[in-house]
Amino acid sequence: MSVPKTIALKNNLPWWTLGGGFLLFQASHLISIQFKVGNGISAVYLPSAIGIVLINWWGPARVVPLMYISSFFASWIWGVQFWYQRLLFPLPETFMLLLSWYLYTYKANGRYWLPNTRSLLLFFLLGILIPATPELLSLHLLYVFTGQNTFDTFWIDFARNCLGEFTSSFGIAIVLLYYLTPVVERWKLTRFDYQVSLKRIGLTPLQWVEVLSIGLVLFVSVFFVDFKRYWFLYGVFSLFVAIRGGFGIAILVNLYIYIITYILPSLFSGFGNIHIRYDQEYIYIFLGIGVLYLFGAVTGRILNDLLGYEKRLKMRNSELEQLNRELDRFVYSVSHDLSAPLKSILGMAHIGKMDFKNTGSNEYFSRIETSVQKAEAFIRDVLDYSRNKRLEVVFKSLSINNLVKEIVDDIKFVEGFDKVQFDFTTLMVNEITTDKIRLKIILNNLLTNAIKYQKTTPGHNSMVTISSFREGSFTKICVADNGEGIPPHLQVKIFEMFYRGHERSKGSGLGLYIAKEAATQMGSTLTVLSEPGKGTQFILTIPHKMENRFQEV
Ligand code: ADP
């Protein structure tokens, strides 16, 4: 079984953390007793929040016994009289703590510095809600069975305790875990070594002014505005801050609201004499605010996550673009450098062929020549591919007629060229605004193929027709041959990379793939119509929109 990363212990804690933890628990009991509203009920109960924080930093072996012993000693503070009760009452919260750690940290491998929405929701569910519910139920049953509370007030007492515990656990524990985990880790006071980065609130000065002024207004409102009517405004503030500044500030503001609306009024009305002691309505209001806190925190966390994803995506994208550019440059320079030595081999082979005319060696030189020509053609294809990828699309006005003549001149040395008759008489459109380099790559490939895939039957009159015409808002350029044609099931495949449909194809299988890519780059489409035995026609459709776009610029 693989051990979850979260329990991989790294360093030993200093000895004083034992005593320090004990004192921290005692202090939290002393504060909580000031908010006692009944037997076993406190409006602000801190030990659970402290326990949840410490168990995540120090692990259960240290914190679970600490919690039990601290609560046992605190039973004097809480006025528990009987020994068996002193031993019994700490059990529910100790069990809650262990269950919280087991479910969230051990089982769900939850990250307690809450780095994403999943962690936050799981923390709320597995770290607080699920473990605290049986704890509070059993605690109140204990109070009823030991005769310290009556069953009549069971549910309302339970609700009060939930409020005290959930709000402090969720309000305080997450702030401490989020902001202090990296600090405590740097001081080597955690048992785990995660290198969590320090948290910054990250508000702009304007956002600070906004948040502080609304915070101030709400602070004053606590004293002058009817809280029972306008309590939801605090929740709205929490949500607003979450949307403006994200998770970090949202949980701080939640804590602030918790202090000014919940803790502060209790202090003003005197310790142990707070309003919720008498008023059930307040319990529901604070439970409502609690839900809004949760919304605020989750909204902030989701926004932070989304921003994070976007940032990472942008970074990955520019890295990939950079890599792509480097790769293209590499392909270009390798292919370019290869063609010079090939040319000299070809030259040598040619001379060799002359020198050894009418000897057996002549045959070998011819073979060398063919192979080198094949390699050269392949390099030309790769260079075309690279050009198409690298070079920006530049729209310029050009003459189709001139371009086709230029290409025909270039491909004179293709095998079978002399047997083909070219027809340019149907070039109805001559002037066109498009990307010259790409149009040349496309037509070059189409014309070369039209020559290469002619019929070999003796007496066949090979014809290649190049035509151009306008059709609606498009200019179409067609290259048609009366060659051997392409079977229907292969007509899609021929545009795939490295696809060669002929045993006698001496090419790389890249030509049509590159032609199609180049057409797409210049906003055009390349399609094929073919009938086996009769011939093939490739149609390049260029939209006028592209031309207009250029003219408007
Ligand atoms: P290559 O010519 O190097 O094999 P291409 O990508 O240019 O690669 O063409 C792919 C395949 O499409 C060719 O192998 C051939 O079978 C078929 N093809 C292309 N053009 C024609 C054409 N004009 N007539 C018949 N077949 C063609």
Boltz pocket constraint, residues with backbone or C-beta under 6 A from the ligand:
constraints:
  - pocket:
      binder: B
      contacts: [[A, 445], [A, 446], [A, 449], [A, 450], [A, 453], [A, 481], [A, 483], [A, 484], [A, 485], [A, 486], [A, 494], [A, 495], [A, 496], [A, 499], [A, 500], [A, 501], [A, 502], [A, 505], [A, 506], [A, 507], [A, 508], [A, 509], [A, 510], [A, 511], [A, 512], [A, 513], [A, 536]]
      max_distance: 6.0
